């Protein structure tokens, strides 16, 4: 999935650095408190005793409920085959967010908008009839979300749609399986405000990857929440926004206060914060805050990330970014 701040390219750096600090992971509980698509939790899942994963966004909960909490193989092949054979339906997603729909928003092609509706409705029908387990429900829903994202008619996020259907968005939506790692131990997934959840959990390794800037994830990925929830609401404005959660970590005047409170309430020995040189908090602010609570160190790496520019053609530009991994061994 094309995701803002994804740690996919940085997962090896994170794993190697965290392991070098903590040592043997085998009996550790690892918490990914701002999980997003769950890339980091997935990396650690097969190496630690337990993963605790959390994100306030529902689409993220769905992804992590599959990738993190699911641990045993599922018989999904026939269900996937059935979903991919369905004829499209002119439902909510088509009418509000697809080419040819009543609102003229072109997040998906005419065919794919209808296909999403048909597939989403079928998954819910199976669930209500108890024809699929909860594990299989979230596996199928994750498979749909990721497959729909691949044919979305956007530059990257869902803050806007393109005026013409691009080549990748014209391809037929095929639901591909969202395979997860199987483990013998269990894992937990939450959908809560991080600063509230931190008061109720404990563990060994706390990994933090909060938003770095003013871009709210609820706005940038509103359509994934809409497909995941498949609820009824009145979309707002040209882009069809739904009401969304606004994080204090995206607010210059609030972020440091929230971050400090989170650290103070964290019942974990090791705390790792991913942040970069473009973040709302400065490197010095983070360092000063962490030093008050224990032993501080810093690891950095440079990498090329891609972001859409603001011109009409929405080209992707490579941008050099320094990633900071702030490390706290709490007193």
C-alpha positions in Angstrom: 0.0 0.0 0.0 1.3 3.5 -0.9 1.2 4.9 2.6 2.5 8.2 4.1 5.4 7.6 6.4 5.5 3.8 5.6 8.4 2.1 7.3 8.7 -0.6 4.6 12.0 0.7 3.4 13.3 1.3 6.9 12.1 -2.0 8.5 15.6 -3.6 8.4 17.2 -0.5 9.9 14.6 -0.5 12.7 14.9 -4.2 13.4 18.7 -4.2 13.5 18.9 -1.1 15.7 16.2 -2.2 18.1 17.7 -5.7 18.4 21.2 -4.3 19.0 19.8 -2.2 21.9 17.4 -4.8 23.5 19.2 -8.1 22.7 17.3 -11.3 22.6 13.7 -10.7 21.5 12.3 -14.2 22.1 10.5 -13.4 25.4 9.7 -9.8 24.8 6.4 -8.0 24.3 6.6 -5.5 21.5 4.1 -2.7 21.2 3.5 -0.7 18.0 1.4 2.2 19.3 0.8 4.1 16.0 0.7 1.1 13.7 -0.6 2.4 10.4 -0.4 -0.5 8.0 1.4 -2.6 10.5 4.7 -3.0 8.7 6.9 -2.7 11.8 4.7 -5.0 13.9 4.7 -7.6 11.1 8.5 -7.4 11.0 8.7 -8.3 14.7 5.8 -10.7 14.9 7.8 -13.9 14.3 10.7 -12.8 16.6 9.0 -11.7 19.8 6.7 -13.4 22.3 3.7 -11.0 21.7 2.9 -8.0 19.6 0.5 -5.3 20.8 -0.7 -3.2 17.9 -2.8 0.0 17.9 -4.0 2.7 15.7 -7.0 5.1 16.1 -8.0 4.7 12.4 -10.5 1.9 11.6 -8.9 0.9 8.3 -5.6 0.4 10.2 -7.4 -1.7 12.8 -8.7 -3.9 10.0 -5.2 -4.4 8.5 -3.6 -5.1 11.8 -6.4 -7.4 13.0 -5.5 -9.5 10.0 -1.7 -9.2 9.8 -1.0 -9.2 13.6 -3.8 -10.9 15.5 -4.4 -13.7 12.9 -2.0 -16.5 13.7 -3.4 -19.7 12.2 -4.0 -20.6 8.5 -7.4 -20.0 7.0 -9.4 -21.8 4.3 -10.0 -18.7 2.2 -9.4 -19.8 -1.4 -13.1 -20.6 -2.3 -14.3 -17.3 -0.7 -11.7 -15.3 -2.7 -12.8 -17.1 -5.9 -16.4 -16.2 -5.1 -15.6 -12.5 -4.5 -13.7 -12.2 -7.7 -16.5 -13.7 -9.7 -19.2 -11.3 -8.5 -20.9 -8.9 -10.8 -20.7 -5.2 -9.9 -23.5 -3.4 -7.9 -24.3 0.3 -8.0 -24.0 0.9 -4.2 -22.7 3.6 -2.0 -19.0 3.5 -3.1 -20.0 3.6 -6.8 -22.5 6.5 -6.4 -20.3 8.6 -4.2 -16.8 7.9 -5.3 -16.6 6.3 -8.8 -16.7 7.3 -12.4 -20.3 7.5 -13.6 -21.7 7.8 -10.0 -24.2 10.4 -9.0 -21.6 12.7 -7.4 -18.9 12.7 -10.2 -16.0 11.8 -7.9 -13.5 9.7 -9.7 -11.6 7.8 -7.1 -12.3 4.6 -8.9 -13.3 3.6 -12.4 -16.9 2.8 -13.2 -16.3 -1.0 -13.1 -14.2 -1.0 -10.0 -16.5 1.2 -8.0 -19.3 -1.3 -8.6 -17.0 -4.2 -7.9 -16.0 -2.8 -4.5 -19.7 -2.5 -3.6 -20.5 -6.0 -4.6 -17.5 -7.5 -2.8 -18.0 -5.4 0.4 -21.7 -6.4 0.6 -20.9 -10.1 0.1 -18.3 -10.1 2.9 -20.8 -8.5 5.3 -23.5 -11.0 4.2 -21.2 -13.9 5.1 -20.4 -12.3 8.4 -24.0 -11.7 9.4 -25.0 -15.3 8.4 -22.0 -16.7 10.5 -20.6 -18.3 7.3 -17.1 -17.0 8.1 -15.1 -16.7 11.3 -14.0 -13.3 12.6 -10.4 -14.1 11.5 -11.5 -14.8 8.0 -13.7 -11.7 8.0 -10.8 -9.4 8.7 -8.6 -11.4 6.2 -11.1 -10.9 3.4 -11.7 -7.2 4.4 -7.9 -6.5 4.4 -7.6 -8.3 1.0 -10.3 -6.0 -0.4 -8.8 -2.8 1.1 -5.3 -3.5 -0.3 -6.6 -4.6 -3.7 -8.9 -1.6 -4.0 -6.0 0.7 -3.1 -4.0 -0.7 -6.0 -6.6 0.5 -8.5 -7.4 3.9 -6.8 -7.4 6.9 -9.2 -5.3 9.1 -7.0 -1.7 10.5 -7.0 -1.0 8.8 -3.7 -3.5 9.6 -0.9 -7.3 10.1 -0.9 -7.1 13.9 -0.4 -8.0 14.3 -4.0 -8.8 12.2 -7.1 -7.5 12.6 -10.6 -9.6 14.2 -13.4 -9.0 11.3 -15.8 -8.8 7.6 -15.1 -5.1 6.7 -15.0 -3.6 3.5 -16.4 -3.3 1.6 -13.1 -6.8 2.6 -12.1 -8.3 1.3 -15.3 -7.1 -2.3 -14.5 -9.7 -4.7 -13.2 -10.0 -5.0 -9.5 -8.8 -8.5 -8.4 -9.0 -9.3 -4.7 -5.6 -10.8 -3.8 -5.0 -12.6 -0.5 -3.5 -10.6 2.4 -1.3 -13.4 3.8 -0.1 -13.1 7.4 2.7 -14.7 9.4 1.6 -17.7 11.4 2.8 -17.9 15.1 2.2 -20.1 18.1 1.8 -17.2 20.4 -1.1 -14.7 20.5 -1.1 -11.0 19.7 -3.5 -8.1 20.5 -4.8 -5.3 18.3 -6.5 -2.1 19.5 -8.2 0.9 18.0 -7.7 3.6 20.6 -6.2 7.0 21.2 -2.5 6.2 21.9 -2.3 8.5 24.9 -5.3 6.7 26.5 -4.3 3.2 25.7 -0.7 3.7 27.0 -2.2 4.0 30.6 -3.8 0.5 30.3 -0.9 -1.6 28.8 2.6 -2.6 29.6 5.5 -4.5 28.0 9.1 -4.5 27.1 9.6 -2.6 23.9 7.5 0.4 22.9 7.8 1.6 19.3 6.4 5.0 18.4 5.7 6.2 14.9 3.3 9.1 15.3 2.4 11.6 12.6 5.3 13.9 11.8 3.4 16.9 10.3 0.0 18.6 9.9 -1.4 16.0 7.5 -4.2 14.1 9.3 -4.4 10.4 8.4 -8.2 10.4 8.8 -8.5 12.9 5.9 -5.8 11.4 3.7 -7.3 7.8 4.0 -10.9 8.6 4.5 -12.0 6.3 1.7 -10.3 3.3 3.2 -12.3 3.9 6.4 -15.5 4.2 4.3 -14.9 0.9 2.5 -13.9 -0.8 5.8 -16.9 0.5 7.8 -19.4 0.5 4.9 -21.7 2.7 6.9 -24.2 5.4 5.9 -23.2 9.1 6.1 -23.4 12.2 4.0 -20.0 12.8 2.3 -18.8 16.4 2.5 -17.4 18.7 -0.2 -15.7 18.0 -3.5 -13.6 15.1 -2.1 -16.4 13.4 -0.2 -14.9 13.6 3.2 -16.4 11.9 6.2 -16.0 13.1 9.8 -12.5 12.1 10.9 -10.3 11.9 14.0 -7.9 14.8 14.4 -4.6 13.9 16.1 -2.8 16.3 18.5 0.4 14.9 17.0 -0.5 16.8 13.8 -0.8 20.1 15.7 2.3 22.3 16.3 0.9 23.7 19.6 -0.1 20.3 21.0 2.4 17.7 19.9 5.2 18.2 22.5 2.7 18.1 25.4 1.0 14.9 24.1 4.4 13.3 23.5 5.7 14.1 27.0 2.5 12.8 28.6 2.8 9.5 26.6 6.4 8.9 27.7 5.6 9.7 31.3 2.7 7.1 31.3 4.6 4.4 29.3 5.2 1.3 31.4 7.9 0.0 29.1 11.7 -0.4 29.6 12.7 0.5 26.1 11.1 3.2 24.0 11.9 3.9 20.4 10.6 6.9 18.5 10.7 7.1 14.7 10.8 10.8 13.5 12.4 12.7 10.7 14.1 16.0 10.0 10.8 17.5 8.7 8.8 16.8 11.8 6.8 19.3 14.0 9.0 18.4 17.0 12.7 19.3 16.6 15.4 16.7 17.3 16.5 18.8 20.3 13.0 18.9 21.8 12.7 15.1 21.6 16.1 14.6 23.1 15.5 17.0 26.0 12.1 15.3 26.8 13.6 11.8 26.7 16.6 12.7 28.8 14.4 13.7 31.7 13.1 10.1 31.9 16.2 7.9 31.5 19.2 7.1 29.3 19.0 8.6 25.8 20.7 7.8 22.5 20.0 8.4 18.8 20.4 6.4 15.6 19.9 7.9 12.1 19.7 6.8 8.5 19.2 8.6 5.2 16.8 7.3 2.6 14.9 8.4 -0.4 11.2 8.8 0.0 8.6 9.7 -2.6 5.9 12.3 -2.4 3.4 13.7 -4.9 4.1 17.3 -5.9 1.5 20.0 -6.1 1.6 20.6 -9.9 -1.2 19.5 -12.2 0.6 16.3 -13.4 1.2 15.1 -9.8 4.5 13.6 -10.6 6.3 11.7 -7.8 9.6 13.2 -6.7 12.4 11.5 -4.8 13.1 13.5 -1.6 16.2 12.9 0.6 15.1 12.5 4.2 17.0 11.8 7.5 15.1 9.3 9.7 15.8 9.6 13.4 15.3 6.7 15.7 15.3 8.2 19.2 16.1 5.6 21.9 15.1 5.8 25.6 15.9 3.3 28.3 13.5 4.4 30.9 14.5 4.8 34.6 
